[in-house]
Amino acid sequence: MKMDCALVLIDFQVGFEDPAWGARNNPDAEAKAARLLTAWRATGAPVVHVRHLSKTPGSPLSGTGTAWMPALAPLEGETCVEKSVNAAFIGTGLEAALRAQDVTDLVIAGLTTPHCVSTTCRMAANLGFRVILAHDACAAFAANADESWQGTSKRHLTPDAIHNAAISHLHGEFVTARAVTDILTQ
């Protein structure tokens, strides 16, 4: 890993293990993110952990749901960012922390693909960072139960369809989407 390339891990917290989220794709996302984390730590390249602290009463991402998943928990000295919105750059010191370390490139992985991962990727690219999205170290859940916006022609999207659509919207304009194996062999 180059020292100007930071690994940004988004919302790998136990609240996403709550069954309230419904069906999910890519059960290997956390294991693949852990492979990236091991590689970054081995080289001493910058690592950033992002955690969502929900302000919504009863959210799975509040209280005990804010704990890091053990395999992806930060070590002392690694940058940690806490947010309460989808973008890891809003109301946090993330951009300043990256700039202070002369980071120009990011590899991003996390939960969930169409929400915090997508929003953070878009903002990172707009801020001038070169972004690689580790698409197989991300995951999505089924669509919201409230689909009233669809009227009478309700279409239920699977977690895979949601994940793939989010990656497709990002790739080429905001990020380069790559598999973890490809990222680790570059």
C-alpha positions as CSV (number, residue, x, y, z in Angstrom):
1,M,0.0,0.0,0.0
2,K,1.1,3.5,-0.7
3,M,1.3,5.8,2.2
4,D,-0.8,8.4,0.4
5,C,-3.7,5.8,0.1
6,A,-6.0,5.4,3.1
7,L,-8.3,2.6,3.8
8,V,-11.7,3.9,4.9
9,L,-14.0,1.4,6.6
10,I,-17.6,2.6,6.9
11,D,-20.0,1.5,9.6
12,F,-18.8,-2.0,10.3
13,Q,-20.7,-2.0,13.6
14,V,-22.8,-4.6,15.3
15,G,-26.1,-2.7,14.7
16,F,-26.0,-4.0,11.2
17,E,-26.3,-7.6,12.5
18,D,-29.8,-6.7,13.7
19,P,-32.5,-8.8,11.9
20,A,-34.6,-5.6,11.6
21,W,-32.7,-4.7,8.5
22,G,-34.1,-7.7,6.5
23,A,-32.4,-9.6,3.8
24,R,-28.8,-8.7,2.9
25,N,-26.4,-9.6,0.1
26,N,-22.7,-10.4,0.3
27,P,-22.3,-12.2,3.6
28,D,-18.5,-12.2,3.0
29,A,-18.2,-8.3,3.0
30,E,-16.8,-8.2,6.5
31,A,-14.2,-10.9,5.9
32,K,-13.1,-9.2,2.7
33,A,-12.9,-5.8,4.5
34,A,-10.8,-7.6,7.2
35,R,-8.4,-8.8,4.5
36,L,-7.9,-5.1,3.4
37,L,-7.4,-4.0,7.0
38,T,-4.8,-6.7,7.6
39,A,-2.9,-5.6,4.5
40,W,-3.1,-1.9,5.4
41,R,-1.9,-2.5,8.9
42,A,1.0,-4.6,7.6
43,T,2.4,-1.7,5.6
44,G,1.5,1.1,8.1
45,A,-0.6,2.9,5.6
46,P,-3.4,5.1,7.0
47,V,-6.6,3.4,8.2
48,V,-9.8,5.3,9.0
49,H,-12.8,3.7,10.9
50,V,-16.1,5.4,10.5
51,R,-19.0,4.8,12.8
52,H,-22.7,5.9,12.6
53,L,-24.3,7.2,15.7
54,S,-28.0,7.3,14.9
55,K,-30.2,10.1,16.4
56,T,-33.3,8.1,15.5
57,P,-35.0,6.6,18.6
58,G,-34.8,2.8,18.6
59,S,-32.4,2.6,15.7
60,P,-30.2,-0.5,15.5
61,L,-27.3,2.0,15.1
62,S,-27.7,3.5,18.5
63,G,-26.8,2.2,22.0
64,T,-25.0,-1.2,21.9
65,G,-25.5,-1.2,18.1
66,T,-22.7,1.4,17.8
67,A,-20.0,-1.1,18.9
68,W,-17.5,-2.0,16.2
69,M,-17.6,-5.5,14.7
70,P,-14.7,-7.3,16.5
71,A,-12.8,-8.3,13.4
72,L,-12.9,-4.7,12.1
73,A,-12.4,-2.8,15.3
74,P,-9.8,0.0,15.4
75,L,-6.4,-0.3,17.0
76,E,-4.9,2.5,19.1
77,G,-3.6,5.2,16.9
78,E,-6.0,4.5,14.0
79,T,-8.2,7.4,13.0
80,C,-11.9,7.1,14.1
81,V,-14.7,9.2,12.8
82,E,-18.2,9.4,14.2
83,K,-21.1,10.7,12.2
84,S,-24.9,10.9,12.4
85,V,-25.6,11.4,8.7
86,N,-24.8,9.4,5.6
87,A,-21.6,11.2,4.6
88,A,-18.5,10.6,6.6
89,F,-17.3,14.1,5.7
90,I,-20.2,16.0,7.1
91,G,-19.7,17.3,10.6
92,T,-16.5,15.3,11.1
93,G,-12.8,15.9,10.9
94,L,-12.3,13.3,8.2
95,E,-11.2,15.5,5.4
96,A,-8.8,17.4,7.7
97,A,-7.4,14.1,9.0
98,L,-6.8,12.8,5.5
99,R,-5.2,16.0,4.3
100,A,-2.9,16.2,7.4
101,Q,-1.6,12.7,6.4
102,D,-1.1,13.8,2.8
103,V,-3.6,11.3,1.6
104,T,-4.7,11.6,-2.0
105,D,-6.2,8.2,-2.7
106,L,-8.9,6.2,-0.8
107,V,-10.0,2.6,-0.8
108,I,-13.5,2.5,0.7
109,A,-15.4,-0.5,2.0
110,G,-18.5,-0.7,4.2
111,L,-22.1,-0.8,5.0
112,T,-24.4,-0.1,3.3
113,T,-23.6,0.3,-0.4
114,P,-26.5,2.6,-1.4
115,H,-26.4,4.8,1.7
116,C,-23.3,5.7,3.7
117,V,-20.8,4.1,1.3
118,S,-22.3,5.8,-1.8
119,T,-22.6,9.2,-0.1
120,T,-19.1,9.1,1.2
121,C,-17.7,8.0,-2.1
122,R,-19.4,10.8,-4.0
123,M,-18.2,13.4,-1.5
124,A,-14.7,12.0,-1.5
125,A,-14.5,12.3,-5.3
126,N,-16.0,15.8,-5.2
127,L,-13.3,16.8,-2.7
128,G,-10.6,15.7,-5.1
129,F,-9.7,12.3,-3.7
130,R,-9.1,9.4,-6.1
131,V,-11.4,6.6,-4.9
132,I,-11.3,2.9,-5.3
133,L,-14.5,1.2,-4.1
134,A,-13.9,-2.4,-2.8
135,H,-17.3,-3.5,-4.2
136,D,-17.1,-7.0,-2.7
137,A,-16.3,-5.6,0.8
138,C,-19.7,-3.8,0.8
139,A,-23.2,-5.0,1.2
140,A,-26.8,-3.8,0.9
141,F,-30.1,-4.7,2.5
142,A,-33.5,-5.1,0.9
143,A,-35.5,-2.0,-0.1
144,N,-37.4,0.0,2.5
145,A,-40.7,-1.5,3.5
146,D,-42.4,1.9,2.8
147,E,-42.5,1.9,-1.0
148,S,-45.6,4.2,-1.3
149,W,-43.7,6.3,-3.8
150,Q,-44.0,3.5,-6.3
151,G,-47.8,3.8,-6.5
152,T,-49.6,0.7,-7.9
153,S,-46.6,-0.7,-9.8
154,K,-44.6,-1.8,-6.8
155,R,-41.3,-3.4,-7.7
156,H,-39.4,-5.1,-5.0
157,L,-35.7,-4.9,-5.3
158,T,-33.4,-7.6,-4.0
159,P,-30.3,-6.7,-1.9
160,D,-28.2,-7.8,-4.9
161,A,-30.0,-5.5,-7.3
162,I,-29.7,-2.6,-4.9
163,H,-26.0,-3.2,-4.3
164,N,-25.3,-3.6,-8.0
165,A,-27.2,-0.5,-9.0
166,A,-25.3,1.5,-6.4
167,I,-22.0,0.3,-7.7
168,S,-23.0,0.9,-11.3
169,H,-24.0,4.5,-10.4
170,L,-20.6,5.2,-8.7
171,H,-18.2,3.4,-11.1
172,G,-16.6,5.6,-13.7
173,E,-17.8,8.9,-12.4
174,F,-17.0,8.9,-8.7
175,V,-14.9,5.7,-8.1
176,T,-13.2,2.8,-9.7
177,A,-14.9,-0.3,-8.5
178,R,-12.5,-3.2,-7.9
179,A,-12.6,-6.5,-6.1
180,V,-10.5,-6.9,-2.9
181,T,-8.2,-9.5,-4.6
182,D,-7.4,-7.0,-7.4
183,I,-6.8,-4.2,-4.9
184,L,-4.4,-6.4,-2.9
185,T,-2.4,-7.5,-5.9
186,Q,-1.9,-4.1,-7.5
